[in-house]
Amino acid sequence: MKKLLGICTLAILLFLGGCSFLEEVNNTVTYMDEATEYVNEVTVFVDEVPNLAEQAINDEQALADLKMKLEDMKTEIDAFNELQAPEMAADLHQQIMDQNNKAKDGIETLLNTVENGKLNPDMLKNSEMYQTFQEISDTIDQIKQLGQ
């Protein structure tokens, strides 16, 4: 009887350990999907914002669209920063969060510039914010390696 109880206990422990492993795998896959989606949004932002900023100099609608894109990106940054990264992605997540915080500061600066009527598209392309977003876009390969 003790032997059967021991075997059952061992089986339960192995099952629970397996569930933990499966949960970690699921968390990693979910994180990879969300991080990839975020990096894709950053890439679209990097591609679209310079042209929009150039249009915004002479076009009120483009200026309103630019402000909205900047505000939306701040929201996306906050949402990404709140993700719970699995253990194996913790360092990468922290790296992206650090870049996000720099980029968010740059967005605030750009929004203030826009509000003061001093928008200069060349300033955007040479800004730390723009460079930071390009670095975030480059993390896609690191995110893909999480699944390997």
N, C-alpha and C positions, 0 to 999 in steps of 0.2 A: 504494500500500500504506500509506504514512504517513497519507494522507488517510482511508482506511478505519479505521485504528487510532485516529485522532483522533476520528472520528465515534462509534466504539464507546466510547471513553473518555468522551466527552461524554454519550452515552446512559446509561452506567452512573452517572455523577455525577448526572444529572438524576433517574434512578430512585432512587438512594439519598437524594437530597434530598426526593423525593416520599414515600419511606418515612418519613423523619424527620417530615415534616409530618403524615402519617397517624398516626404514633405519638403525636404531640402532641395531635391531635384525639381519639384514643382515650383518652389519659390524662385529658384534660379531661372527656370524657363520663363516664368511670369516677369521677373525682373528684366531679363534679356529683352523680352517683347516690349516692355514699357520703356526701357532705356533706348532701344532702337527707334521706337516711335518718337521719343523726345529728340534724339539726335537728328532724325529726319526732319522734324519741325525746325530745328536750329538751322539745318542746311537750307531749307526753303527760305527761312528768314534772311540768312546771309546772302542768298541769291536775289531776293526781291527788294530788300530795303534800300540798297544804294540807288536803284532806278526810281523807286518811289520817292526817295529824298530829293532826287534831282527834279522830278515832276512837281514836288511839293513847293518848290520855290515860286512857281507861277500859277499853281492850281490849288484852290482852296479845298477841293474834294480830296485831292492827293495828300494834302497836308493833314486833313482829318483822318484819312486812311493810315497815314504814317503814325500818327499819335495812337490810333487804335492798335496797330501792329505792335508798337512798343509796349503798350499796356498789356496786350495779350501775351507777349513774350514774358513780361514780368510774372504774370499769372502762371505760365507754363514752368518758369524757373522755380517758383514756390512749390508747385505741385511735384516737380521732380525731386526737389530737395527733401520733401516729406516722405518719399518712398523709403521703404525698409529694404535695404539691400541684403541679400544673403551673405553669409560669412565670406564666401570665396570672391565676392564682388565688392567687399567693404572698402578696400583701398581705391579701386577705380571710382566707386560712388563718391568717396570723399574728394578725390581729385576733381571730378566733374562739379561737385558742390562748390569747391573753392573757385573754380573758373566761373561758375554761375554767379557767385557773389560779386566777383569783379565785373562781370558783364551787366549785372543788375545795377551796380553803381554807374556804369557807363550809360545805361538806358536813362537813369535819372538825370544825368548830366545832359544827355541829348534832348530829353523832354524839356529841361529848363532852357536850353538853347533855342529850341523850337518856340517855346512860349515867349521868349525875348525877341523873337523875330530875326535871329541871327543864324539861321540854318545854312550850312555850307556842306554840300554833298562830299566834297573832297575831304573835309574834316572827318566825316563818318568813315570813309574807307581807310583812313590812317589812324583811326581811334583804337585805343586799347580794347574797347568793347567789341569792335568788329574783329580784331585779331583773336580775342578770347573765344568768340563764337566760332571762328574758323578752327581753333584748336579743339573745341568741343566736337565739331563735325568730324574731326580726325580720329576721335575715340571709337568710331564705329567698328574698326578692326579689333580693338581690345574687347569690345562687348561681344562680338562674334566668337572670340576665343574662349569666352566663359563656357560655351556649350560644348567645347571639344574636350 
